[in-house]
Amino acid sequence: KAIVYEIVPPSRANAKWLLLRALRTGQTMVYVDSAINKKTNRLKWLLAGLGRIVLGSSLAVIASGCVIVGKHHCVIKALRIASRGVGILMASLNVWYEEYKT
């Protein structure tokens, strides 16, 4: 059980990068589960993705009031939940985000 620190350079410390990272993390969850468990239930992942999208979107709407007082991070946290759900949903449908498309 090691403690790991990740340094995020300022160039990546923005909403777009954080949300895309959450999307990739969601896709990775499904990919790893599929690689380990050959009987991966795609419907289970599809529903999990939809659930996160609904939860994150709802929390973002609720947190939008925080923007008025300058607390944008509340909305970003909620959108990260939704973005991870999008990644899970995409992977369950075998649609993959290609970060380094050539």
Backbone bond lengths (Angstrom), bond angles and torsions (degrees), N, CA, C in turn:
res aa  C-N    CA-C-N  psi(-1)  N-CA   C-N-CA  omega(-1)  CA-C   N-CA-C  phi
1 K - - - 1.439 - - 1.520 108.99 -
2 A 1.293 115.75 92.93 1.462 121.50 -178.63 1.517 110.55 -100.49
3 I 1.295 115.05 150.31 1.460 120.78 173.53 1.520 106.97 -90.37
4 V 1.320 115.81 129.00 1.459 120.95 -178.18 1.522 108.74 -119.21
5 Y 1.306 115.37 133.36 1.459 121.25 176.72 1.516 108.04 -112.93
6 E 1.294 115.38 134.97 1.455 120.06 177.59 1.520 108.45 -116.35
7 I 1.305 115.35 124.69 1.458 120.40 178.88 1.524 107.92 -96.14
8 V 1.318 115.17 120.70 1.466 121.21 178.81 1.520 107.23 -101.54
9 P 1.336 117.53 117.05 1.464 119.47 -179.59 1.526 111.10 -64.31
10 P 1.328 116.95 149.61 1.470 120.76 -178.78 1.529 113.48 -53.42
11 S 1.331 117.07 -31.32 1.466 119.53 -179.44 1.531 111.98 -64.34
12 R 1.325 116.21 -21.80 1.462 120.14 -179.86 1.522 112.71 -104.38
13 A 1.276 117.61 -6.27 1.470 121.08 -177.41 1.522 109.99 -82.31
14 N 1.312 115.45 65.51 1.461 119.83 178.45 1.526 108.89 -140.32
15 A 1.306 116.18 164.60 1.459 121.82 -174.16 1.534 112.25 -59.58
16 K 1.321 117.49 -43.26 1.469 120.44 -177.95 1.522 110.73 -59.19
17 W 1.330 116.86 -47.67 1.459 120.64 -178.43 1.519 110.69 -64.54
18 L 1.341 117.51 -42.86 1.458 121.17 -179.52 1.525 111.82 -63.08
19 L 1.319 116.66 -40.74 1.465 119.90 -178.62 1.531 111.72 -71.84
20 L 1.333 116.49 -38.45 1.473 118.85 176.59 1.519 110.98 -67.66
21 R 1.316 116.51 -35.22 1.458 119.99 177.09 1.522 109.91 -64.00
22 A 1.324 117.64 -41.92 1.463 120.98 177.88 1.536 110.15 -62.50
23 L 1.322 116.91 -40.31 1.465 121.13 177.86 1.531 109.95 -60.86
24 R 1.334 116.31 -46.90 1.471 120.23 179.81 1.528 111.02 -63.92
25 T 1.330 116.76 -37.69 1.461 120.34 178.59 1.523 110.40 -62.84
26 G 1.319 116.77 -42.25 1.461 120.51 177.10 1.516 111.70 -60.95
27 Q 1.328 116.09 -43.09 1.464 119.47 178.71 1.530 110.91 -64.88
28 T 1.324 116.23 -39.57 1.463 120.67 -179.34 1.519 111.08 -63.61
29 M 1.326 117.21 -37.90 1.469 120.69 178.01 1.528 110.70 -56.49
30 V 1.322 116.68 -46.81 1.468 121.11 -178.82 1.527 110.10 -69.56
31 Y 1.332 116.96 -41.69 1.462 121.39 -179.37 1.527 111.15 -60.32
32 V 1.328 116.76 -47.44 1.464 121.10 -178.92 1.526 110.00 -65.59
33 D 1.327 116.85 -44.06 1.457 119.87 178.54 1.526 110.38 -59.67
34 S 1.321 116.97 -41.23 1.468 120.99 179.52 1.521 111.63 -66.16
35 A 1.332 116.77 -36.32 1.464 120.71 -179.52 1.533 111.32 -71.02
36 I 1.313 116.32 -35.44 1.473 120.68 -177.86 1.521 111.08 -84.01
37 N 1.306 115.82 -42.36 1.458 121.74 -174.75 1.527 109.02 -113.02
38 K 1.310 116.58 102.75 1.471 120.44 -176.97 1.522 112.54 -65.95
39 K 1.331 117.35 -16.02 1.463 120.53 178.79 1.528 110.43 -101.93
40 T 1.319 116.30 35.61 1.460 120.28 179.50 1.515 110.31 -57.20
41 N 1.299 115.22 131.49 1.454 121.49 -179.97 1.526 108.56 -89.13
42 R 1.318 116.94 102.07 1.466 121.89 -178.92 1.526 111.91 -62.86
43 L 1.321 116.62 -33.64 1.463 119.75 178.80 1.530 110.08 -63.95
44 K 1.334 116.39 -39.50 1.459 120.66 177.85 1.520 110.18 -59.20
45 W 1.332 116.34 -45.66 1.463 120.69 179.93 1.526 111.54 -68.02
46 L 1.314 116.40 -38.92 1.468 120.06 178.64 1.530 110.28 -60.23
47 L 1.329 116.42 -45.59 1.465 120.45 179.22 1.533 111.23 -67.28
48 A 1.329 116.56 -37.50 1.474 119.96 177.53 1.525 109.96 -63.34
49 G 1.325 116.64 -41.58 1.461 120.52 178.13 1.512 111.99 -63.42
50 L 1.321 116.46 -45.61 1.468 120.53 178.52 1.533 110.62 -61.74
51 G 1.323 116.05 -40.20 1.466 120.10 178.84 1.517 112.10 -61.17
52 R 1.332 116.38 -43.61 1.469 119.75 178.56 1.524 111.59 -66.62
53 I 1.317 116.29 -36.72 1.471 119.25 178.60 1.526 109.66 -63.13
54 V 1.316 117.10 -46.44 1.468 121.10 -179.65 1.528 110.31 -64.62
55 L 1.334 116.75 -46.50 1.464 120.49 -179.73 1.526 111.73 -61.99
56 G 1.324 116.11 -50.91 1.458 120.08 -178.48 1.519 112.94 -62.52
57 S 1.324 115.94 -41.18 1.469 119.86 179.05 1.524 110.96 -65.09
58 S 1.315 116.11 -41.93 1.470 120.28 178.53 1.522 111.04 -63.33
59 L 1.332 116.04 -44.70 1.464 119.81 178.48 1.528 111.35 -63.65
60 A 1.330 116.65 -35.74 1.472 120.24 178.95 1.521 110.75 -64.44
61 V 1.324 116.10 -40.47 1.471 119.64 178.09 1.525 109.76 -63.78
62 I 1.315 116.28 -44.99 1.462 120.29 178.83 1.529 110.64 -63.13
63 A 1.346 116.21 -42.77 1.466 121.00 -177.13 1.518 113.13 -75.06
64 S 1.316 117.49 -12.46 1.470 119.28 -177.89 1.525 111.97 -59.93
65 G 1.315 117.09 -24.94 1.459 120.22 175.26 1.514 112.32 -64.52
66 C 1.328 117.05 -24.94 1.471 121.27 178.98 1.524 111.85 -68.04
67 V 1.318 117.03 -25.09 1.463 120.94 -178.78 1.523 110.56 -61.85
68 I 1.298 116.16 -33.62 1.474 120.90 -179.60 1.528 110.67 -58.39
69 V 1.325 116.40 -36.52 1.463 119.98 -179.61 1.532 112.14 -98.10
70 G 1.347 116.41 15.81 1.461 120.90 173.87 1.516 115.89 82.72
71 K 1.311 117.79 17.24 1.471 120.55 -179.68 1.529 110.28 -103.37
72 H 1.320 115.28 67.89 1.466 121.31 -178.69 1.524 111.83 -63.62
73 H 1.329 117.45 -28.52 1.457 120.95 -176.06 1.534 112.03 -60.47
74 C 1.322 117.80 -27.17 1.471 120.48 178.08 1.528 110.89 -62.84
75 V 1.313 115.83 -42.14 1.465 120.70 179.87 1.526 109.86 -70.09
76 I 1.318 117.23 -41.52 1.473 121.13 -179.69 1.525 110.04 -62.40
77 K 1.329 117.57 -41.81 1.466 120.11 177.91 1.525 110.73 -58.63
78 A 1.317 116.40 -43.54 1.462 120.53 179.60 1.533 110.72 -66.50
79 L 1.323 116.48 -42.13 1.465 120.04 -179.78 1.525 111.77 -67.26
80 R 1.327 117.55 -27.80 1.468 120.14 175.51 1.524 110.53 -63.99
81 I 1.327 116.83 -38.05 1.470 120.42 176.81 1.526 109.56 -62.49
82 A 1.330 116.25 -46.26 1.466 120.49 179.42 1.527 111.01 -64.84
83 S 1.323 117.11 -40.58 1.458 121.22 -179.00 1.528 111.46 -65.35
84 R 1.325 116.77 -39.76 1.466 119.19 175.80 1.524 109.36 -62.87
85 G 1.333 116.19 -38.10 1.464 120.19 176.31 1.512 112.31 -61.85
86 V 1.325 116.76 -39.39 1.471 120.85 176.99 1.529 109.51 -62.09
87 G 1.323 116.84 -42.91 1.464 120.41 178.10 1.515 112.10 -62.05
88 I 1.325 116.62 -43.06 1.470 120.92 178.10 1.525 110.11 -63.33
89 L 1.318 116.16 -45.65 1.469 120.79 179.38 1.527 110.85 -61.05
90 M 1.335 116.72 -46.54 1.468 120.31 179.57 1.527 110.75 -58.88
91 A 1.334 116.58 -47.43 1.465 120.10 -177.90 1.526 111.18 -65.32
92 S 1.328 117.13 -36.28 1.467 119.50 179.03 1.526 111.08 -65.79
93 L 1.341 115.85 -23.37 1.468 121.10 176.24 1.528 112.27 -97.95
94 N 1.336 115.23 8.29 1.468 123.21 179.73 1.529 112.48 61.75
95 V 1.328 115.99 38.48 1.462 122.88 174.73 1.526 105.91 -113.28
96 W 1.338 116.57 125.63 1.461 120.41 -172.01 1.520 111.60 -119.11
97 Y 1.316 114.93 137.70 1.461 122.12 174.91 1.527 107.77 -81.60
98 E 1.311 116.94 125.72 1.465 121.62 178.74 1.524 108.79 -105.44
99 E 1.312 114.60 105.57 1.460 119.63 -176.31 1.520 111.98 -67.40
100 Y 1.299 116.04 -41.95 1.460 120.42 -174.63 1.525 110.82 -111.31
101 K 1.303 116.00 57.96 1.456 121.31 -178.92 1.522 109.39 -67.82
102 T 1.319 116.86 133.64 1.473 120.37 179.44 1.510 110.75 -110.05
